[in-house]
Amino acid sequence: MRAVQFISAAALQACTFVAMAGDWPAGGSEKFNKECFAGASVQVPAKQALAYCECSNEMMREVFSTQQLAAIAGGKKPSEDEVSVLVDISRNCARETLK
C-alpha cells in the first residue's frame, strides 16, 4: 500500500512539474541563445558557451511558465524569486558545461 501511495505522489508531482513547463514566444528562444552566447563566448570557448546557453535555455523552459518566459523575452525585470531561480540555473549549467 505504501508503494502505491508513493507512486501516486510521484506521479502527481511529475504532472505538476510538466504543467509548469513553458514555451518561449516566437523568436524568444533564439534571442535568448544569441544574447547568452554573445556574453558567454567572451569568457569561455565557443563550444562551451553554446552548451551553457542551450542548457540554460532548456532549464528555463522547464522551470518558468509561458507567461514568465514572455516577460523575460520582452525585457521585463524578473522578480526576486525569478532572479534566484535564474542564478540556480546559471550555476547548474556552468557546473555541467564548463568543466
C-alpha positions as CSV (number, residue, x, y, z in Angstrom):
1,M,0.0,0.0,0.0
2,R,2.8,2.4,0.8
3,A,4.4,1.8,-2.6
4,V,1.1,2.7,-4.3
5,Q,0.9,5.9,-2.3
6,F,4.5,6.8,-3.1
7,I,4.0,6.2,-6.8
8,S,0.8,8.2,-6.8
9,A,2.5,11.1,-5.1
10,A,5.4,10.9,-7.5
11,A,3.1,10.9,-10.5
12,L,1.2,13.9,-9.1
13,Q,4.4,15.8,-8.6
14,A,5.5,14.9,-12.2
15,C,2.2,16.2,-13.6
16,T,2.6,19.4,-11.6
17,F,6.2,19.9,-12.9
18,V,5.1,19.2,-16.5
19,A,2.3,21.7,-16.2
20,M,4.8,24.3,-15.1
21,A,7.0,24.0,-18.2
22,G,6.6,26.9,-20.6
23,D,7.3,27.9,-24.1
24,W,9.2,30.9,-25.4
25,P,7.3,33.4,-27.5
26,A,8.1,33.3,-31.2
27,G,11.8,34.1,-31.6
28,G,12.4,34.2,-27.8
29,S,14.5,31.1,-27.6
30,E,16.7,32.2,-30.4
31,K,17.0,35.7,-29.0
32,F,18.0,34.3,-25.6
33,N,20.6,31.9,-27.1
34,K,22.1,34.7,-29.2
35,E,22.4,37.2,-26.3
36,C,23.6,34.5,-23.9
37,F,26.2,33.3,-26.4
38,A,27.4,36.9,-27.1
39,G,28.2,37.3,-23.4
40,A,29.4,33.8,-22.6
41,S,31.7,33.4,-25.6
42,V,33.8,36.3,-24.4
43,Q,34.7,34.4,-21.3
44,V,34.8,30.7,-22.5
45,P,35.5,28.8,-25.7
46,A,32.6,29.0,-28.2
47,K,31.7,25.3,-27.8
48,Q,31.3,25.6,-24.1
49,A,29.4,28.9,-24.4
50,L,26.9,27.2,-26.8
51,A,26.5,24.2,-24.4
52,Y,26.0,26.6,-21.4
53,C,23.4,28.7,-23.3
54,E,21.5,25.7,-24.5
55,C,21.4,24.2,-21.0
56,S,20.2,27.5,-19.6
57,N,17.5,27.8,-22.2
58,E,16.2,24.3,-21.6
59,M,16.2,24.6,-17.9
60,M,14.3,27.9,-18.1
61,R,11.7,26.2,-20.3
62,E,11.4,23.5,-17.6
63,V,11.0,25.9,-14.7
64,F,9.2,29.0,-16.0
65,S,5.7,29.3,-17.4
66,T,5.0,30.6,-20.9
67,Q,4.0,34.0,-19.3
68,Q,7.2,34.3,-17.4
69,L,9.3,33.4,-20.5
70,A,7.4,36.0,-22.5
71,A,8.1,38.6,-19.8
72,I,11.8,37.7,-19.8
73,A,11.9,37.9,-23.6
74,G,10.2,41.2,-23.5
75,G,12.8,42.7,-21.2
76,K,10.7,42.8,-18.1
77,K,12.7,42.9,-14.8
78,P,12.4,39.5,-13.1
79,S,11.0,39.2,-9.6
80,E,13.4,38.4,-6.7
81,D,12.2,34.8,-6.8
82,E,12.8,34.5,-10.5
83,V,16.3,36.0,-10.1
84,S,17.0,33.4,-7.5
85,V,15.9,30.6,-9.9
86,L,18.0,32.2,-12.8
87,V,21.1,32.2,-10.6
88,D,20.5,28.5,-9.7
89,I,20.0,27.7,-13.4
90,S,23.2,29.5,-14.3
91,R,25.2,27.7,-11.6
92,N,23.9,24.3,-12.6
93,C,24.5,24.8,-16.2
94,A,28.0,26.2,-15.5
95,R,28.7,23.1,-13.5
96,E,27.5,20.8,-16.2
97,T,29.0,22.5,-19.3
98,L,32.1,24.5,-18.2
99,K,34.1,21.7,-16.7
